[in-house]
Amino acid sequence: MVFTEYLATLWTQFLVFARPMLKWLLHKVSGKCELLRITYEEQPGTTQTKRIEKSLKRSRCSVLKDLSRAERVDIEQSVKEIVRLKEIVTDIHVKFEETLHRCLSYISGYNHLAAQVEGHRKVKYSSQNSEHEEKLMQLWRLYKPDSPLEARVCAQWGELGFQGTDPATDFRGMGILGLDQLMYFAEKYSKEAQSALSKSCHPKYGFSFAIVGINITDLQYHLMMKRKLRTHFYNLPTPQPSMDDYHEVFCYLMSEFTKFWFNEKPRDVMEFNRIRDKFQRHIISLLKKPDAVLIADFQRK
């Protein structure tokens, strides 16, 4: 195992040193820079966008490297600058500007959304914030419309799957993002949210609904920050996704995890971490498919 890892490290180091030479050679042979070659080799879609992004990220030119991680980009100006730097003759390579424009739009759109997600996560739930408190009350009304809440702090919160009498303490890790996602699920897909809550009360395979929801928020957040969700977002019709588009992924994950949990037939809730990790591997494997989108059947209606 150690020897295999050593070989992998050597190969990685070789590629780092060999890549500039290989790029130069391919440029000489084909007469095209790497970005231009990608536009010819790949059809429009997530694979093309990822390859463009990877090329920009690995570039020795700081202008290009910065484009791979920028949140806000003047797309038109950036395309013109790349055309100038790479000396692309657009009258000959007529699709280059269009391809680059599309790819840069998706790349910057993902980066901007990731920054928005991080901003929401950093907002800690505060019982002193009236807006936060109203959201919490609305959460109860959405999931328990026929059961009035007896008090702000009470044992009833356990019916939604919170750990104690004050749910505010459960939002510590994911901040207001965890609350917003649970609310979005119930507001947009009431039937499916109620079904998931009902299934969580199963006498044998039940689980803590709200706590699982916050864990799914955590799982999605790390997939986003590790850039695993690019496949999904690069396949969407819009290159500039919103927080609602992000919450749509949560609805898919929450619904799919509920099915996954019951398919696993856990002995008890102590198996949660194992099943969560297995579910995460399943989602990552799914996202390796170039055409993958995390959209449930009920979201397509």
C-alpha positions in Angstrom: 0.0 0.0 0.0 2.8 2.4 0.9 4.7 1.6 -2.3 1.5 2.2 -4.3 1.0 5.6 -2.7 4.7 6.4 -3.3 4.2 5.6 -7.0 1.1 7.7 -7.2 3.0 10.6 -5.6 5.8 10.3 -8.1 3.4 10.1 -11.0 1.6 13.3 -9.8 4.9 15.1 -9.5 5.9 13.9 -13.0 2.7 15.3 -14.4 3.2 18.7 -12.7 6.6 19.0 -14.3 5.7 17.4 -17.6 2.4 19.3 -18.2 4.0 22.5 -19.6 6.1 20.6 -22.0 3.2 18.4 -23.1 1.1 21.5 -23.6 3.8 23.2 -25.7 4.2 20.0 -27.8 0.5 19.7 -28.4 0.3 23.4 -29.3 3.1 23.0 -31.8 1.6 19.9 -33.4 -2.1 21.0 -33.5 -1.6 24.7 -33.8 -4.1 25.2 -31.0 -3.8 26.2 -27.4 -5.3 23.9 -24.7 -8.5 26.0 -24.3 -9.1 25.9 -28.1 -8.4 22.2 -28.3 -11.1 21.6 -25.6 -13.7 23.5 -27.6 -13.1 21.1 -30.5 -12.7 17.9 -28.5 -15.8 18.2 -26.2 -19.5 18.9 -26.9 -21.2 21.6 -24.8 -21.9 20.3 -21.4 -20.4 19.6 -18.0 -17.3 17.7 -19.2 -16.4 20.6 -21.5 -17.0 23.1 -18.7 -14.9 21.1 -16.2 -12.0 20.8 -18.6 -12.1 24.5 -19.4 -12.1 25.2 -15.6 -9.2 22.8 -15.0 -7.2 24.4 -17.7 -7.7 27.8 -16.3 -6.9 26.6 -12.8 -3.6 25.1 -13.9 -2.6 28.0 -16.0 0.7 29.8 -15.2 -1.1 33.0 -16.3 -2.6 34.7 -13.2 -5.3 36.3 -15.3 -6.6 32.9 -16.4 -6.0 31.2 -13.0 -8.1 33.9 -11.3 -11.0 33.2 -13.6 -11.3 29.6 -12.3 -12.2 30.9 -8.8 -13.8 34.3 -9.3 -17.3 34.9 -8.0 -18.2 37.9 -10.2 -16.8 38.0 -13.7 -17.2 40.4 -16.6 -17.7 37.6 -19.0 -17.6 39.6 -22.2 -14.3 41.3 -21.2 -12.8 38.1 -19.9 -13.5 36.3 -23.2 -11.9 39.2 -25.2 -8.9 39.1 -22.9 -8.4 35.4 -23.3 -8.8 35.7 -27.1 -6.0 38.4 -27.0 -3.7 36.4 -24.7 -4.1 33.2 -26.7 -4.0 35.0 -30.1 -7.2 33.2 -31.2 -8.3 34.0 -34.7 -12.1 34.1 -34.1 -12.9 34.3 -37.8 -11.5 30.8 -38.1 -12.4 29.4 -34.7 -16.0 30.8 -34.8 -17.3 28.8 -31.8 -14.5 29.6 -29.4 -16.0 32.8 -27.9 -19.5 31.3 -27.5 -18.0 28.2 -25.8 -15.8 30.2 -23.5 -18.6 32.6 -22.6 -20.9 29.7 -21.7 -18.2 27.9 -19.6 -17.1 31.0 -17.8 -20.8 31.8 -16.9 -21.2 28.4 -15.3 -17.9 28.5 -13.5 -18.5 31.9 -12.0 -22.1 31.0 -11.3 -21.0 28.1 -9.2 -18.4 30.1 -7.4 -20.9 32.8 -6.6 -23.4 30.3 -5.2 -20.8 28.7 -3.1 -20.0 32.1 -1.5 -23.8 32.7 -0.9 -24.1 29.2 0.8 -21.1 30.0 3.0 -22.6 33.3 4.0 -25.9 31.6 5.0 -24.1 28.9 7.0 -22.1 31.5 8.9 -25.3 33.2 10.2 -25.8 31.6 13.6 -29.3 31.1 14.8 -30.2 33.6 17.5 -33.2 33.5 19.8 -32.7 37.2 20.2 -33.4 37.7 16.4 -37.1 38.1 15.8 -36.7 37.0 12.2 -35.0 33.8 13.2 -37.7 33.1 15.8 -40.5 33.7 13.4 -38.9 31.3 10.9 -38.8 28.7 13.7 -42.4 29.1 14.5 -43.2 28.9 10.8 -41.3 25.7 10.6 -43.6 24.2 13.2 -46.7 25.4 11.4 -45.5 23.9 8.1 -44.9 20.5 9.5 -47.5 20.4 12.2 -50.4 22.6 10.9 -53.0 20.8 13.1 -51.0 20.8 16.3 -50.6 24.2 18.1 -47.2 24.6 19.8 -47.6 24.8 23.5 -44.6 27.0 24.1 -41.4 28.2 22.4 -39.4 25.8 24.6 -41.1 22.5 25.1 -41.0 18.8 24.5 -43.2 19.0 21.4 -40.1 19.8 19.3 -39.2 16.1 19.6 -42.1 15.4 17.3 -40.1 17.0 14.5 -37.0 15.1 15.5 -35.1 17.8 17.4 -32.9 16.6 20.2 -34.2 18.7 23.1 -36.8 21.2 24.1 -35.1 24.1 22.3 -34.3 23.4 18.6 -32.1 26.5 18.4 -29.2 24.5 19.9 -29.4 22.0 17.0 -28.7 24.6 14.4 -25.2 25.4 15.7 -23.3 23.6 13.1 -25.1 24.8 9.9 -26.5 28.0 11.2 -29.6 29.5 9.6 -28.9 27.4 6.5 -30.2 24.3 8.2 -33.4 26.0 9.2 -33.9 27.6 5.7 -33.6 24.2 4.0 -36.1 22.4 6.3 -38.5 25.2 5.6 -38.0 25.2 1.9 -38.7 21.5 1.7 -42.1 21.9 3.5 -43.0 25.1 1.6 -42.3 23.9 -1.9 -43.1 20.2 -1.5 -45.5 19.9 1.4 -46.7 16.4 0.4 -43.2 14.9 0.1 -42.0 16.7 3.3 -45.0 15.4 5.3 -44.4 11.9 3.9 -40.7 12.0 5.0 -41.7 13.2 8.4 -44.3 10.5 8.7 -41.8 7.8 7.7 -39.3 9.1 10.3 -41.8 8.0 12.9 -41.7 4.3 11.8 -41.8 2.1 14.9 -38.8 0.0 13.8 -36.8 2.2 11.3 -37.7 5.6 12.6 -35.1 8.5 12.8 -34.9 12.0 14.1 -36.3 14.0 11.1 -34.9 17.4 11.9 -31.5 16.2 13.0 -31.3 14.1 9.8 -32.3 17.2 7.8 -29.5 19.2 9.4 -27.1 16.4 8.7 -28.1 16.4 5.0 -27.6 20.2 5.0 -24.1 19.4 6.3 -23.5 16.7 3.7 -24.7 19.0 0.8 -22.6 21.9 2.1 -19.4 19.8 2.0 -20.2 18.5 -1.4 -20.6 22.1 -2.6 -17.4 23.3 -1.1 -15.4 20.3 -2.4 -16.9 21.1 -5.8 -18.6 17.8 -6.2 -21.9 19.4 -7.0 -20.5 21.0 -10.2 -21.9 18.2 -12.3 -25.4 19.0 -11.2 -25.2 22.7 -11.5 -23.2 22.7 -14.8 -26.1 20.6 -16.3 -28.8 23.1 -15.3 -30.4 25.3 -17.9 -29.3 28.4 -16.1 -25.5 29.2 -15.5 -26.3 31.5 -12.6 -28.1 29.3 -10.0 -29.8 30.9 -7.0 -30.2 29.8 -3.4 -33.5 28.2 -4.4 -31.7 26.0 -6.9 -29.4 25.0 -4.0 -32.3 24.2 -1.8 -33.8 22.1 -4.6 -30.8 19.8 -4.2 -31.5 19.5 -0.5 -35.1 18.4 -1.3 -33.7 15.7 -3.6 -31.2 14.5 -1.0 -33.6 14.5 1.8 -36.1 12.4 -0.2 -33.5 10.0 -1.5 -31.9 9.6 2.0 -35.2 8.6 3.4 -35.6 5.8 0.8 -31.9 4.9 1.3 -32.4 4.6 5.0 -35.3 2.2 4.7 -33.6 0.1 2.1 -30.7 -0.4 4.5 -33.1 -1.6 7.2 -30.9 -0.4 10.1 -30.9 -2.2 13.4 -31.3 1.1 15.2 -30.4 4.8 14.9 -26.8 4.1 16.0 -26.2 3.0 12.4 -26.9 6.5 11.2 -23.2 7.5 10.6 -22.5 4.3 8.6 -25.6 4.8 6.4 -24.9 8.5 6.0 -21.4 7.8 4.8 -22.6 5.1 2.4 -25.3 7.5 1.1 -22.6 10.2 0.5 -20.5 7.7 -1.5 -23.5 6.8 -3.5 -24.2 10.5 -4.4 -20.6 11.2 -5.2 -20.6 8.1 -7.5 -23.7 9.4 -9.2 -22.2 12.8 -9.7 -19.3 11.2 -11.6 -21.7 10.6 -14.5 -21.4 13.6 -16.9 -25.2 14.0 -17.3 -26.1 13.6 -13.7 -28.7 16.0 -12.2 -30.0 15.7 -8.7 -33.7 16.1 -9.4 -36.4 13.8 -8.0 -39.5 12.8 -9.9 -41.7 15.0 -7.8 -39.5 18.0 -8.6 -40.0 17.5 -12.4 -43.8 18.1 -12.1 
